């Protein structure tokens, strides 16, 4: 799951990102509205945490503009404003939830989980390729009706590849979506986890599903 945080308070920004990472989420962070809007337009996020008062462009303006560009990610608005009229303004701008500062970080995470559950109701929950099946609502993975046990990182990698089956994914794209860090071209972490995944998903089965495109990256597909 990939989240976006748009918050200009550097201390709060750092703390929220730490809590999100510790909770197992990949998260991008922006410190102003213009940059945040660019991220919302260019990347498909599972949830956006958006502050109201931001430099360069306020949160309400960011959200309205993002919705015009077909951004459908659920949005949690953060603000120090707790008047009913302010909450109504935020929700009218198509925010999905509203959290008043100061807040408890456990509540923040609970609201994020609730928003993503709602978002997943409209997402495809069963991903399939040949005899491989992944049920994202239960995290169950099977192939030829045999249960496959995956670590959380292996699961995230497999889900990403299945959601983009048939589409070549570069190592940079995979690292960005699954590991949430600037990819070091000297690192082999993506290749290592692809090998782990192949040993569980492909090894011992007739049809290989994870394929290497030399010099570029990886793709999940059935090859003739």
N, C-alpha and C positions, 0 to 999 in steps of 0.2 A: 504494500500500500504506500502511495506517495502523496505527501501533503505539502502545502505551501503556506508559509507564515509571512504575513506582511505587517510588520510592527516596527515603529521608528524608535521606541525606547530601547537603546542598545542592551541595557542590563536585562530587561524583561525579555527581549528578543533572544538573548543567549540562554536564559533559564528555560524558556519554553522549548527552544530547539533541543536542549539537553533532555528535558522530560520526554519529548516526542521520540528522540533517538533511543532512550532507555526503555521506552514502551515498545520498541521494535519497528518504528516507522522510519521510512526514508523521508527526509524533509528538506525542502529548499527554503531559503530565507531572503526577504527583501526589506529594505529600510525606508522606502518611499513609495508613494502611490503610482507614479509613472512606471517605475521598474516592475512593481507588482502587477500592473495591468499587462505589461509585455509578457511576463511569465504566464499569467492566466490565459492569454490569447495563444501562446505558443506551445503549451504543454497540457496534457490531459491529467488533471489531479483528481485524487479520490476525495479530497476535502481541502478547503481553503480557510485559514484562520486570518481574519482581516480586521485590522484596527480602524476605528472611525476617523480619528484625527491623525492625518499623515501629511508630511511635507510634499510639495509639488502637486498632489492631487488627493483629495480626501477620499475616505473609504466608500462613502455612498456613491460618489462619482465613478470610482473604480469599478464598483459592482454593477452599476447601471450600464457602463460601457462594455464590461466583460459579457454581460448577458446578451447585449446586442450582437456580439460576435460569436454567439452560440456556445459560450462556456456554460456547461451544465453541472459543474462540480458543486456539491453542497457547501454553503458558506456559513461560518460561525463568526458573527460580528463581535469585536471587543470594544468596549468604550467605558469611559468614566461617567458618561451621561446615563442617569437612571430614571429620568422623567418618562411618563407613559408616552408623551408625544414623540420623544426621541426613539423609543422602542418601536413605535408604529412606523416612524420614518424609515428605520432600518429594515423592518420586515416588508414595508411597501417597496423597498428597493430590491426585493426578491432575495433578501438574506433568509437563510433557513432556520437560524437560531441566533440568540443574543445573549451575551455574557457581560455582566457589569464588573468593572475593576473596583477594588481588588477582588480577586477570586482565588479559590483553592485549586491547585493543579490537578487534583484527583477529579474535581468536577469538570475541569476543562477536558481531560482525557475521556471522561464518561460521555460528555456531550459530543465529542469527536466520534467516538465509537457509535453512538446513537445515529448521528448523521450519516455515517458510512453504511450502517445497516439499512437505513432508508434508501440510500443510493443504490445499494446492492440489490434491492427489490426490483429495480428496473434493469439491472445488469444481467447478462447471461450467467447463470450460476453453475451450469454443468458444461464443462469444456471437454471436447472429444476430438481425438484424431486416431483413426483406425480403431484398435481395440483398447486404446488408452483413454481413461476417463478421470476427470477431476471434478469433484463436487465442492465448489468454493464455499457453500453454506455449511458444510460439515468438515471440510479439509480432508476428505477421503480421496485417495488416489488408488486406482486399480488399473491393471493391464491384464487382459484375457481373464478378467474376474479374479485375479490374484491381487491381494492388498500390497501396496508399496509404501514402505515407511520412509519419510523424508524429514530432514532437518528443516527448520524454519527458513533458512537461506536457500536450500535446495527447492523447497516448495515455492518460494517467491520467484526463483529463476524459472521453474517449470511453468508457473502460471503466466509469467510474462511471455515466454516463448509460445505457449498455447494460444494466448490471446492475439498473438501476432503470427500465427502459423502461416506458412507460405511466404512470409516476408523476411528478407535477409536482415539480420540484426548485427550491427558492428559490435565489437568489444566495448567501444565507448558508449554506445546506446545501452548495452546490457549493464555495464558498470554504473551508469548514471541512474538507471531505473531500479536496480536491485541493491546496489551498495551505497548509493548516495555520496559519492565523492568524486573529485576530479581524477580522472583515470590517468595513471602512470603507465606510459607505454612500455616501460620495462617490467611492469607487474604481470604475473601470469595467473592472477586470482580467478579471472573469468574462465580461463582454460582449465584450471584445476577443478572448478565446480562443474563445468560441463562434463569433465571426465567422471566425477562423482555421480552426476545425474545419469550419464550413459550406463554406468555400471548397474544402476537400479532400474532404469526405464527401458533400455535397449538390450542389455546383455541377457542372453538366454531366450530371446524372442525372435521370431522369424523375420519380422520387418523392422529395420532400423528407422527411427523417426527423427533423431537429432543428427543433422548433417553439417559438416564443415565446408565453408566456402573459402578456400585458401586465399590468404591475403586480405580477407574482408571480415569474416565473422562466422555466424551460425544461423541455421534456419531449421524449423520443425516442419516436416512435410513428408508425404509418402512419395518416394521416387519409383518410377517404373522399372 
